[in-house]
Amino acid sequence: MIVVGVSAHLSQDNRPPSEDAIEASIKQCVSDAVEGSFDEYPRHLQSMLRLRGRRISDDSTAFGTYREIRFSFGLPDEMFPVDSGGLQLLVNLLAGDMFPTEVQGCQWTNVRVHTVELPPELREHAVRSFRKKNAHTIDAIRSLFRLSDDRPLLAFSLKPRVGLTFAETRSITLDVLKAGFNIVELDARNLALRSAAIGDWIELGIEAAQTGAHATAFSPNLSIPAPQLLETATAWVGSISPCGPPVIKIDGGLDGLSSLQAVRLALNQDSSPVITCYPILRNQLTSAIGDSTWVDFLSLSGADIIYPGGRPAFPNERRPVWGTHADGWARAARIYDDMISRQWPMPTIAGGIHPGHLHACYELLGPKVAYFLGGAVALHPESPGQGARLCVEVLEKAISLAAEAAASGDDYAEDLPSRLLRKVEATKYPKTLLNYFSPANIFGANVSSPPMTFYRRG
């Protein structure tokens, strides 16, 4: 059974309904999701109902005009064959008409799905279908990019998203890669492939793969219809693979699951690209399928590198995207550690991080995450290349300071040297001060219940 945990407010004639009314309402809601009728089937059809939803648990609290209920129910996993769009069907059901506004005389409001738990067999089937042969583990990605044990993957999500010519995109890409970044990708909602012939983009991909002594790649955004996606992805991988790691981006939008699955089923291990993914619909789907379900389903469908949300949020951030509150550092570390220990997908730090944050992020999360930076690079007053060089300089110093702290038995690293601190804080982005956030603000003695650095967590 697929177990779904839900909360909702139920009212009947502007007062809390009875427990019997709640029971009948929930029973009808769950059975309708599976059996598809507003009432019980007659006796001669009931023997044909081989699949049934099942209510598993419940809890309710009465308030003035409604009763808040929390319950879980099971859906037969036979309804959702992963090879035939089962994950998509489950999202459609929960985000669609699973919970109507009125059932059996009870009005339903504030409905929220908190958890979606797939049975182990279904998860394993998805992994075999879309990950085991053709997707990449964290260690495999790090090996493809020849990263040392202490160095994270660095990527630039190209900004601005729209308006750049092909020549401008090429110039920025090569400059950022030369500065020490591993990947430059066309950002979410950037479908700029139509601005030049595919042959020109492939030439840029080949040129990008041969930039610098470190492993580098340019990634197109292939969030496009499946027939065009497979044709373009096949051409891209075939041309780039002899030169370096082939990387493509597929956004987690409406077609995200189907697109990821199509690529994983069509391209075998020898020609399988590294796929990055930004889960665009995560927040919009949270109330319908739970906080982490969309990222989980994209990962099961074959995403190699993804922003999970829940990254550390810093004081006075202009635009923290799905970040954990600044007091939630230990929770953020747990979210990332869980993905790292499973070895897939590689989680990213993204959503508004700037150079003043990088040292603290490295101390907390370490090298096995990917840093996907946008404004941190693009907003530098001189050029994106200079923004990339500043980020690389900060991260390289963070790496050496972490190694010194780990070797000496310290709980956390010293601050960046004064010269580099002055350089960071003297860099004037248009409306953002690059306020340096010291590791002492997270791990120091004055912090209540501080987390441990990545090298102390082991």
VEXKOLFI-559720 format. One record per residue (C-alpha): residue in one letter; z, x, y. Coordinates in steps of 0.5 Angstrom, whole numbers, padded with zeros to 4 digits. Each point is the difference from the previous one (the first is absolute). Layout:
BEGIN
<site code="a" z="Z" x="X" y="Y"/>
...
! end
This chain:
BEGIN
<site code="m" z="0000" x="0000" y="0000"/>
<site code="i" z="-0001" x="0002" y="0007"/>
<site code="v" z="0006" x="-0001" y="0004"/>
<site code="v" z="0000" x="-0002" y="0007"/>
<site code="g" z="0006" x="-0001" y="0004"/>
<site code="v" z="0000" x="-0005" y="0006"/>
<site code="s" z="0004" x="-0003" y="0006"/>
<site code="a" z="-0001" x="-0006" y="0004"/>
<site code="h" z="0003" x="-0006" y="0004"/>
<site code="l" z="0000" x="-0007" y="-0003"/>
<site code="s" z="0002" x="-0006" y="0003"/>
<site code="q" z="-0001" x="-0007" y="-0001"/>
<site code="d" z="0000" x="-0006" y="0005"/>
<site code="n" z="0003" x="0006" y="0005"/>
<site code="r" z="0006" x="0001" y="-0005"/>
<site code="p" z="0001" x="0005" y="-0006"/>
<site code="p" z="-0003" x="-0003" y="-0006"/>
<site code="s" z="0004" x="-0001" y="-0006"/>
<site code="e" z="0000" x="0005" y="-0006"/>
<site code="d" z="-0004" x="-0004" y="-0004"/>
<site code="a" z="-0005" x="-0001" y="0005"/>
<site code="i" z="0000" x="0007" y="0001"/>
<site code="e" z="-0001" x="0001" y="-0007"/>
<site code="a" z="-0006" x="-0005" y="-0001"/>
<site code="s" z="-0003" x="0003" y="0006"/>
<site code="i" z="0000" x="0007" y="-0002"/>
<site code="k" z="-0002" x="-0002" y="-0007"/>
<site code="q" z="-0006" x="-0004" y="0003"/>
<site code="c" z="-0002" x="0006" y="0004"/>
<site code="v" z="0000" x="0005" y="-0006"/>
<site code="s" z="-0003" x="-0004" y="-0005"/>
<site code="d" z="-0006" x="-0002" y="0005"/>
<site code="a" z="-0001" x="0008" y="0001"/>
<site code="v" z="-0002" x="0000" y="-0007"/>
<site code="e" z="-0002" x="-0007" y="-0002"/>
<site code="g" z="-0003" x="-0002" y="0006"/>
<site code="s" z="0002" x="-0007" y="0001"/>
<site code="f" z="0004" x="-0004" y="0004"/>
<site code="d" z="0004" x="-0004" y="-0005"/>
<site code="e" z="0001" x="0001" y="-0008"/>
<site code="y" z="-0006" x="0000" y="-0005"/>
<site code="p" z="0000" x="-0006" y="-0005"/>
<site code="r" z="0002" x="0001" y="-0007"/>
<site code="h" z="-0006" x="0001" y="-0003"/>
<site code="l" z="-0002" x="0006" y="0005"/>
<site code="q" z="0007" x="0003" y="0000"/>
<site code="s" z="-0001" x="0004" y="-0007"/>
<site code="m" z="-0006" x="0003" y="0003"/>
<site code="l" z="0005" x="0004" y="0006"/>
<site code="r" z="0001" x="0006" y="-0004"/>
<site code="l" z="0001" x="0004" y="0007"/>
<site code="r" z="0006" x="-0002" y="0004"/>
<site code="g" z="0004" x="0002" y="0006"/>
<site code="r" z="0008" x="0001" y="-0001"/>
<site code="r" z="0005" x="0000" y="0005"/>
<site code="i" z="0005" x="0005" y="-0001"/>
<site code="s" z="0006" x="0000" y="0005"/>
<site code="d" z="0002" x="-0003" y="0006"/>
<site code="d" z="0005" x="0000" y="0005"/>
<site code="s" z="0001" x="-0005" y="0006"/>
<site code="t" z="0004" x="-0001" y="0007"/>
<site code="a" z="0001" x="-0006" y="0004"/>
<site code="f" z="-0001" x="0000" y="0007"/>
<site code="g" z="0000" x="-0005" y="0006"/>
<site code="t" z="-0007" x="-0003" y="-0002"/>
<site code="y" z="-0003" x="0004" y="-0006"/>
<site code="r" z="0002" x="0004" y="-0006"/>
<site code="e" z="-0002" x="0007" y="0000"/>
<site code="i" z="-0002" x="0002" y="-0007"/>
<site code="r" z="-0001" x="0006" y="-0004"/>
<site code="f" z="-0004" x="0000" y="-0007"/>
<site code="s" z="-0004" x="0004" y="-0004"/>
<site code="f" z="-0005" x="-0003" y="-0005"/>
<site code="g" z="-0005" x="0003" y="-0005"/>
<site code="l" z="-0008" x="-0001" y="-0001"/>
<site code="p" z="-0003" x="0002" y="-0006"/>
<site code="d" z="-0004" x="0006" y="0000"/>
<site code="e" z="-0005" x="-0002" y="-0004"/>
<site code="m" z="-0003" x="-0004" y="0006"/>
<site code="f" z="-0001" x="0007" y="0004"/>
<site code="p" z="-0004" x="0005" y="-0004"/>
<site code="v" z="-0001" x="0006" y="0004"/>
<site code="d" z="-0007" x="0002" y="-0002"/>
<site code="s" z="-0002" x="-0007" y="0002"/>
<site code="g" z="0003" x="0000" y="0007"/>
<site code="g" z="0007" x="-0002" y="-0002"/>
<site code="l" z="0004" x="0004" y="0006"/>
<site code="q" z="-0005" x="-0004" y="0005"/>
<site code="l" z="0001" x="-0007" y="-0004"/>
<site code="l" z="0008" x="0001" y="0001"/>
<site code="v" z="0000" x="0002" y="0007"/>
<site code="n" z="-0005" x="-0006" y="0001"/>
<site code="l" z="0005" x="-0004" y="-0003"/>
<site code="l" z="0006" x="0002" y="0003"/>
<site code="a" z="-0003" x="0001" y="0007"/>
<site code="g" z="-0004" x="-0007" y="0000"/>
<site code="d" z="0003" x="-0007" y="-0002"/>
<site code="m" z="0005" x="0002" y="-0005"/>
<site code="f" z="0006" x="-0003" y="0004"/>
<site code="p" z="-0003" x="-0006" y="0004"/>
<site code="t" z="0004" x="-0003" y="0006"/>
<site code="e" z="0003" x="-0006" y="-0004"/>
<site code="v" z="0001" x="-0001" y="-0008"/>
<site code="q" z="0004" x="-0006" y="-0003"/>
<site code="g" z="0002" x="-0002" y="0007"/>
<site code="c" z="0003" x="0007" y="0002"/>
<site code="q" z="-0003" x="0003" y="0006"/>
<site code="w" z="-0001" x="0008" y="-0001"/>
<site code="t" z="0001" x="0004" y="0006"/>
<site code="n" z="0001" x="0008" y="0001"/>
<site code="v" z="-0003" x="0002" y="-0007"/>
<site code="r" z="0001" x="0007" y="-0001"/>
<site code="v" z="-0002" x="0004" y="-0007"/>
<site code="h" z="0005" x="0006" y="0000"/>
<site code="t" z="-0003" x="0003" y="-0007"/>
<site code="v" z="-0005" x="0000" y="-0005"/>
<site code="e" z="0001" x="0003" y="-0006"/>
<site code="l" z="-0005" x="0002" y="-0005"/>
<site code="p" z="0001" x="0000" y="-0008"/>
<site code="p" z="0000" x="0008" y="-0002"/>
<site code="e" z="-0006" x="-0002" y="-0005"/>
<site code="l" z="-0004" x="-0003" y="0006"/>
<site code="r" z="0001" x="0006" y="0005"/>
<site code="e" z="-0002" x="0005" y="-0006"/>
<site code="h" z="-0006" x="-0004" y="-0001"/>
<site code="a" z="-0002" x="0001" y="0008"/>
<site code="v" z="0002" x="0007" y="-0001"/>
<site code="r" z="-0004" x="0001" y="-0006"/>
<site code="s" z="-0006" x="-0003" y="0003"/>
<site code="f" z="0000" x="0002" y="0008"/>
<site code="r" z="0004" x="0007" y="0000"/>
<site code="k" z="0001" x="0004" y="-0007"/>
<site code="k" z="-0007" x="0002" y="0000"/>
<site code="n" z="-0003" x="0000" y="0007"/>
<site code="a" z="0006" x="0000" y="0005"/>
<site code="h" z="0004" x="0006" y="0002"/>
<site code="t" z="0007" x="0002" y="-0001"/>
<site code="i" z="0004" x="0004" y="0006"/>
<site code="d" z="0000" x="0006" y="-0003"/>
<site code="a" z="-0008" x="0000" y="-0002"/>
<site code="i" z="-0001" x="-0002" y="0008"/>
<site code="r" z="0004" x="0006" y="0002"/>
<site code="s" z="-0004" x="0004" y="-0005"/>
<site code="l" z="-0007" x="-0002" y="0002"/>
<site code="f" z="0002" x="0002" y="0007"/>
<site code="r" z="0003" x="0007" y="-0002"/>
<site code="l" z="0007" x="-0002" y="0003"/>
<site code="s" z="0006" x="0005" y="0000"/>
<site code="d" z="0006" x="-0003" y="-0003"/>
<site code="d" z="0003" x="-0001" y="0007"/>
<site code="r" z="-0006" x="-0002" y="0004"/>
<site code="p" z="-0001" x="-0008" y="0001"/>
<site code="l" z="-0007" x="-0003" y="0000"/>
<site code="l" z="-0002" x="-0001" y="0007"/>
<site code="a" z="-0005" x="-0005" y="0003"/>
<site code="f" z="-0003" x="-0002" y="0006"/>
<site code="s" z="-0002" x="-0008" y="0001"/>
<site code="l" z="-0005" x="0001" y="0005"/>
<site code="k" z="0001" x="-0003" y="0007"/>
<site code="p" z="-0003" x="-0004" y="0003"/>
<site code="r" z="-0002" x="-0004" y="-0005"/>
<site code="v" z="-0006" x="-0003" y="0003"/>
<site code="g" z="-0005" x="0003" y="0006"/>
<site code="l" z="-0001" x="0007" y="-0003"/>
<site code="t" z="-0007" x="0002" y="-0001"/>
<site code="f" z="-0002" x="0004" y="-0007"/>
<site code="a" z="0000" x="0007" y="0004"/>
<site code="e" z="0007" x="-0001" y="0003"/>
<site code="t" z="0003" x="-0002" y="-0007"/>
<site code="r" z="-0003" x="0006" y="-0003"/>
<site code="s" z="0002" x="0004" y="0006"/>
<site code="i" z="0008" x="-0002" y="-0001"/>
<site code="t" z="0000" x="0000" y="-0007"/>
<site code="l" z="-0002" x="0007" y="-0001"/>
<site code="d" z="0004" x="0002" y="0006"/>
<site code="v" z="0006" x="-0003" y="-0004"/>
<site code="l" z="-0001" x="0002" y="-0006"/>
<site code="k" z="-0001" x="0007" y="0002"/>
<site code="a" z="0007" x="-0001" y="0003"/>
<site code="g" z="0003" x="0000" y="-0007"/>
<site code="f" z="0000" x="-0008" y="-0001"/>
<site code="n" z="-0003" x="-0001" y="-0007"/>
<site code="i" z="-0003" x="-0007" y="0001"/>
<site code="v" z="-0003" x="-0004" y="0006"/>
<site code="e" z="-0002" x="-0007" y="-0002"/>
<site code="l" z="-0003" x="-0006" y="0004"/>
<site code="d" z="0006" x="-0004" y="0002"/>
<site code="a" z="0002" x="-0007" y="-0002"/>
<site code="r" z="-0005" x="-0005" y="0002"/>
<site code="n" z="-0005" x="0005" y="0002"/>
<site code="l" z="-0007" x="-0001" y="-0004"/>
<site code="a" z="-0004" x="0005" y="0004"/>
<site code="l" z="-0004" x="0002" y="-0006"/>
<site code="r" z="-0005" x="-0005" y="0003"/>
<site code="s" z="-0001" x="0004" y="0006"/>
<site code="a" z="-0004" x="0006" y="-0003"/>
<site code="a" z="-0004" x="0000" y="-0007"/>
<site code="i" z="0004" x="0001" y="-0006"/>
<site code="g" z="-0003" x="0007" y="-0001"/>
<site code="d" z="0003" x="0002" y="0007"/>
<site code="w" z="0007" x="-0002" y="-0002"/>
<site code="i" z="-0001" x="0004" y="-0007"/>
<site code="e" z="-0002" x="0006" y="0004"/>
<site code="l" z="0006" x="0000" y="0004"/>
<site code="g" z="0004" x="-0001" y="-0007"/>
<site code="i" z="-0003" x="0006" y="-0003"/>
<site code="e" z="0001" x="0004" y="0007"/>
<site code="a" z="0007" x="-0002" y="0000"/>
<site code="a" z="0001" x="0002" y="-0007"/>
<site code="q" z="-0002" x="0007" y="0002"/>
<site code="t" z="0005" x="0001" y="0006"/>
<site code="g" z="0005" x="0005" y="0000"/>
<site code="a" z="0003" x="0004" y="-0006"/>
<site code="h" z="0005" x="-0006" y="-0002"/>
<site code="a" z="-0003" x="-0007" y="-0003"/>
<site code="t" z="-0003" x="-0005" y="0005"/>
<site code="a" z="-0003" x="-0006" y="-0001"/>
<site code="f" z="-0003" x="-0006" y="0005"/>
<site code="s" z="0001" x="-0007" y="-0003"/>
<site code="p" z="-0004" x="-0006" y="0002"/>
<site code="n" z="0003" x="-0007" y="0000"/>
<site code="l" z="-0004" x="-0004" y="-0005"/>
<site code="s" z="0004" x="-0006" y="0001"/>
<site code="i" z="-0007" x="-0004" y="-0001"/>
<site code="p" z="-0003" x="-0005" y="-0005"/>
<site code="a" z="0001" x="0002" y="-0007"/>
<site code="p" z="-0008" x="0001" y="-0002"/>
<site code="q" z="-0001" x="0005" y="0007"/>
<site code="l" z="0007" x="0003" y="-0002"/>
<site code="l" z="-0002" x="0002" y="-0007"/>
<site code="e" z="-0007" x="0003" y="0002"/>
<site code="t" z="0003" x="0004" y="0006"/>
<site code="a" z="0006" x="0002" y="-0004"/>
<site code="t" z="-0004" x="0003" y="-0005"/>
<site code="a" z="-0005" x="0003" y="0005"/>
<site code="w" z="0006" x="0003" y="0003"/>
<site code="v" z="0004" x="0003" y="-0006"/>
<site code="g" z="-0007" x="0003" y="-0003"/>
<site code="s" z="-0001" x="0004" y="0006"/>
<site code="i" z="0007" x="0002" y="0002"/>
<site code="s" z="0003" x="0002" y="-0006"/>
<site code="p" z="-0004" x="0006" y="-0001"/>
<site code="c" z="0003" x="0003" y="0007"/>
<site code="g" z="0007" x="-0003" y="0000"/>
<site code="p" z="0005" x="-0006" y="-0002"/>
<site code="p" z="-0004" x="-0007" y="0001"/>
<site code="v" z="0004" x="-0004" y="0005"/>
<site code="i" z="-0001" x="-0007" y="0002"/>
<site code="k" z="0004" x="-0006" y="0003"/>
<site code="i" z="0001" x="-0007" y="-0002"/>
<site code="d" z="0004" x="-0004" y="0004"/>
<site code="g" z="0005" x="-0005" y="-0003"/>
<site code="g" z="-0003" x="-0006" y="0003"/>
<site code="l" z="-0003" x="-0007" y="-0003"/>
<site code="d" z="-0005" x="0004" y="-0004"/>
<site code="g" z="0005" x="0006" y="-0002"/>
<site code="l" z="0002" x="-0001" y="-0007"/>
<site code="s" z="-0007" x="-0002" y="-0002"/>
<site code="s" z="-0003" x="0006" y="0003"/>
<site code="l" z="0005" x="0005" y="-0002"/>
<site code="q" z="-0001" x="-0003" y="-0007"/>
<site code="a" z="-0007" x="0000" y="0000"/>
<site code="v" z="0000" x="0008" y="0002"/>
<site code="r" z="0005" x="0001" y="-0006"/>
<site code="l" z="-0004" x="-0003" y="-0005"/>
<site code="a" z="-0007" x="0002" y="0002"/>
<site code="l" z="0001" x="0008" y="0002"/>
<site code="n" z="0003" x="0004" y="-0006"/>
<site code="q" z="0005" x="0005" y="0000"/>
<site code="d" z="-0005" x="0006" y="0001"/>
<site code="s" z="-0003" x="-0004" y="0007"/>
<site code="s" z="0007" x="-0003" y="0002"/>
<site code="p" z="0001" x="0000" y="0007"/>
<site code="v" z="0007" x="0001" y="0003"/>
<site code="i" z="0001" x="-0007" y="0004"/>
<site code="t" z="0004" x="-0001" y="0006"/>
<site code="c" z="0003" x="-0007" y="0002"/>
<site code="y" z="0003" x="-0003" y="0006"/>
<site code="p" z="0003" x="-0007" y="-0002"/>
<site code="i" z="-0002" x="-0004" y="0006"/>
<site code="l" z="0002" x="-0007" y="-0003"/>
<site code="r" z="0007" x="0003" y="-0002"/>
<site code="n" z="0004" x="-0003" y="0005"/>
<site code="q" z="-0004" x="-0007" y="0000"/>
<site code="l" z="0001" x="-0001" y="-0007"/>
<site code="t" z="0008" x="0002" y="0000"/>
<site code="s" z="0002" x="-0007" y="0000"/>
<site code="a" z="-0004" x="-0002" y="-0005"/>
<site code="i" z="0000" x="0005" y="-0005"/>
<site code="g" z="0006" x="0005" y="0001"/>
<site code="d" z="0001" x="0006" y="0004"/>
<site code="s" z="-0003" x="0005" y="-0004"/>
<site code="t" z="-0005" x="-0004" y="-0005"/>
<site code="w" z="-0006" x="0001" y="0004"/>
<site code="v" z="0001" x="0008" y="0000"/>
<site code="d" z="0002" x="-0001" y="-0007"/>
<site code="f" z="-0007" x="-0004" y="-0002"/>
<site code="l" z="-0004" x="0005" y="0004"/>
<site code="s" z="0003" x="0006" y="-0004"/>
<site code="l" z="-0001" x="-0003" y="-0006"/>
<site code="s" z="-0007" x="-0002" y="0001"/>
<site code="g" z="-0002" x="0008" y="0001"/>
<site code="a" z="0003" x="0002" y="0007"/>
<site code="d" z="0002" x="0008" y="0000"/>
<site code="i" z="0003" x="0000" y="0007"/>
<site code="i" z="0003" x="-0005" y="0004"/>
<site code="y" z="0005" x="-0002" y="0006"/>
<site code="p" z="0005" x="-0004" y="-0004"/>
<site code="g" z="0004" x="-0002" y="0007"/>
<site code="g" z="0007" x="0001" y="0001"/>
<site code="r" z="-0001" x="0007" y="0003"/>
<site code="p" z="0006" x="0003" y="0004"/>
<site code="a" z="0000" x="-0003" y="0007"/>
<site code="f" z="0002" x="0004" y="0006"/>
<site code="p" z="0003" x="-0002" y="0006"/>
<site code="n" z="-0004" x="-0002" y="0006"/>
<site code="e" z="-0007" x="0000" y="-0004"/>
<site code="r" z="-0005" x="-0004" y="0004"/>
<site code="r" z="-0003" x="-0003" y="-0007"/>
<site code="p" z="0003" x="0001" y="-0006"/>
<site code="v" z="-0004" x="-0003" y="-0006"/>
<site code="w" z="0004" x="-0003" y="-0005"/>
<site code="g" z="0006" x="0005" y="0001"/>
<site code="t" z="0007" x="0000" y="-0003"/>
<site code="h" z="0005" x="0000" y="0006"/>
<site code="a" z="0003" x="0007" y="0002"/>
<site code="d" z="0006" x="-0002" y="-0004"/>
<site code="g" z="-0004" x="-0001" y="-0006"/>
<site code="w" z="-0002" x="0007" y="-0002"/>
<site code="a" z="0003" x="0000" y="-0007"/>
<site code="r" z="-0003" x="-0006" y="-0002"/>
<site code="a" z="-0007" x="0003" y="0003"/>
<site code="a" z="0001" x="0006" y="-0005"/>
<site code="r" z="0001" x="-0004" y="-0006"/>
<site code="i" z="-0006" x="-0004" y="0001"/>
<site code="y" z="-0004" x="0006" y="0001"/>
<site code="d" z="0004" x="0004" y="-0006"/>
<site code="d" z="-0002" x="-0006" y="-0005"/>
<site code="m" z="-0007" x="0001" y="0001"/>
<site code="i" z="0000" x="0007" y="0000"/>
<site code="s" z="0004" x="0000" y="-0007"/>
<site code="r" z="-0005" x="-0005" y="-0003"/>
<site code="q" z="-0005" x="0005" y="0003"/>
<site code="w" z="-0005" x="-0006" y="0003"/>
<site code="p" z="-0002" x="-0001" y="0005"/>
<site code="m" z="0001" x="0005" y="0005"/>
<site code="p" z="0004" x="-0003" y="0006"/>
<site code="t" z="-0002" x="0001" y="0007"/>
<site code="i" z="0004" x="0001" y="0006"/>
<site code="a" z="-0004" x="-0004" y="0005"/>
<site code="g" z="0001" x="-0005" y="0006"/>
<site code="g" z="0001" x="0004" y="0006"/>
<site code="i" z="0003" x="0006" y="-0002"/>
<site code="h" z="-0001" x="0006" y="0005"/>
<site code="p" z="0002" x="0007" y="0000"/>
<site code="g" z="0007" x="0000" y="0003"/>
<site code="h" z="0001" x="-0004" y="-0007"/>
<site code="l" z="-0003" x="0004" y="-0005"/>
<site code="h" z="0006" x="0005" y="-0001"/>
<site code="a" z="0005" x="-0006" y="-0002"/>
<site code="c" z="-0005" x="-0003" y="-0004"/>
<site code="y" z="-0001" x="0006" y="-0004"/>
<site code="e" z="0007" x="0001" y="-0001"/>
<site code="l" z="0001" x="-0007" y="-0003"/>
<site code="l" z="-0006" x="-0001" y="-0004"/>
<site code="g" z="-0003" x="0007" y="-0002"/>
<site code="p" z="-0007" x="0003" y="-0001"/>
<site code="k" z="-0002" x="-0005" y="-0006"/>
<site code="v" z="-0002" x="-0006" y="0005"/>
<site code="a" z="-0006" x="0000" y="0005"/>
<site code="y" z="0000" x="0000" y="0007"/>
<site code="f" z="-0005" x="-0004" y="0003"/>
<site code="l" z="0000" x="0001" y="0007"/>
<site code="g" z="-0004" x="-0004" y="0006"/>
<site code="g" z="0003" x="0000" y="0007"/>
<site code="a" z="0004" x="0007" y="-0002"/>
<site code="v" z="-0007" x="0003" y="0000"/>
<site code="a" z="-0005" x="-0004" y="0004"/>
<site code="l" z="0005" x="-0001" y="0007"/>
<site code="h" z="0001" x="0007" y="0001"/>
<site code="p" z="-0002" x="0002" y="0007"/>
<site code="e" z="-0005" x="0005" y="-0001"/>
<site code="s" z="-0004" x="-0002" y="-0007"/>
<site code="p" z="0002" x="-0003" y="-0007"/>
<site code="g" z="-0001" x="0007" y="-0002"/>
<site code="q" z="0005" x="0003" y="0004"/>
<site code="g" z="0005" x="-0006" y="-0002"/>
<site code="a" z="-0002" x="0002" y="-0008"/>
<site code="r" z="0002" x="0007" y="0002"/>
<site code="l" z="0007" x="-0002" y="0003"/>
<site code="c" z="0001" x="-0005" y="-0006"/>
<site code="v" z="-0001" x="0006" y="-0005"/>
<site code="e" z="0004" x="0005" y="0004"/>
<site code="v" z="0006" x="-0005" y="0000"/>
<site code="l" z="-0001" x="-0001" y="-0008"/>
<site code="e" z="-0001" x="0007" y="-0002"/>
<site code="k" z="0007" x="0002" y="0004"/>
<site code="a" z="0003" x="-0006" y="-0003"/>
<site code="i" z="-0002" x="0002" y="-0007"/>
<site code="s" z="0003" x="0007" y="0001"/>
<site code="l" z="0007" x="-0003" y="0003"/>
<site code="a" z="0001" x="-0004" y="-0006"/>
<site code="a" z="-0002" x="0006" y="-0005"/>
<site code="e" z="0006" x="0004" y="0004"/>
<site code="a" z="0005" x="-0006" y="0000"/>
<site code="a" z="-0001" x="-0001" y="-0007"/>
<site code="a" z="0000" x="0007" y="-0002"/>
<site code="s" z="0007" x="0001" y="0004"/>
<site code="g" z="0003" x="-0006" y="-0003"/>
<site code="d" z="0000" x="-0004" y="0007"/>
<site code="d" z="0000" x="-0008" y="0000"/>
<site code="y" z="-0006" x="0000" y="0005"/>
<site code="a" z="-0004" x="0005" y="0004"/>
<site code="e" z="0001" x="0003" y="0007"/>
<site code="d" z="-0004" x="-0003" y="0006"/>
<site code="l" z="-0007" x="0002" y="0002"/>
<site code="p" z="0000" x="0007" y="0004"/>
<site code="s" z="0000" x="-0001" y="0007"/>
<site code="r" z="-0007" x="0002" y="0001"/>
<site code="l" z="-0003" x="-0005" y="-0004"/>
<site code="l" z="0005" x="-0005" y="0002"/>
<site code="r" z="-0002" x="0001" y="0008"/>
<site code="k" z="-0007" x="0000" y="-0003"/>
<site code="v" z="0001" x="-0007" y="-0003"/>
<site code="e" z="0003" x="-0003" y="0006"/>
<site code="a" z="-0004" x="0003" y="0005"/>
<site code="t" z="-0006" x="-0004" y="-0003"/>
<site code="k" z="-0001" x="-0006" y="0004"/>
<site code="y" z="-0004" x="-0006" y="-0004"/>
<site code="p" z="-0002" x="-0005" y="0005"/>
<site code="k" z="0006" x="-0005" y="-0001"/>
<site code="t" z="0005" x="0004" y="-0005"/>
<site code="l" z="0005" x="0005" y="0000"/>
<site code="l" z="0000" x="0004" y="-0006"/>
<site code="n" z="0007" x="0000" y="0000"/>
<site code="y" z="0002" x="0005" y="-0006"/>
<site code="f" z="0005" x="-0003" y="-0005"/>
<site code="s" z="0004" x="0005" y="-0003"/>
<site code="p" z="0002" x="0000" y="-0008"/>
<site code="a" z="0007" x="0000" y="0003"/>
<site code="n" z="-0001" x="-0007" y="0002"/>
<site code="i" z="-0001" x="-0002" y="-0007"/>
<site code="f" z="0004" x="0004" y="-0004"/>
<site code="g" z="0006" x="0003" y="0004"/>
<site code="a" z="0007" x="-0001" y="0000"/>
<site code="n" z="0000" x="-0005" y="0006"/>
<site code="v" z="-0004" x="-0005" y="-0004"/>
<site code="s" z="0003" x="-0005" y="-0004"/>
<site code="s" z="-0002" x="0000" y="-0008"/>
<site code="p" z="-0006" x="0005" y="0001"/>
<site code="p" z="-0005" x="0000" y="-0005"/>
<site code="m" z="-0002" x="0007" y="-0003"/>
<site code="t" z="-0006" x="0004" y="0001"/>
<site code="f" z="-0005" x="0000" y="-0005"/>
<site code="y" z="0002" x="0007" y="-0002"/>
<site code="r" z="0007" x="-0002" y="-0001"/>
<site code="r" z="-0002" x="-0007" y="-0004"/>
<site code="g" z="-0004" x="0005" y="-0005"/>
! end
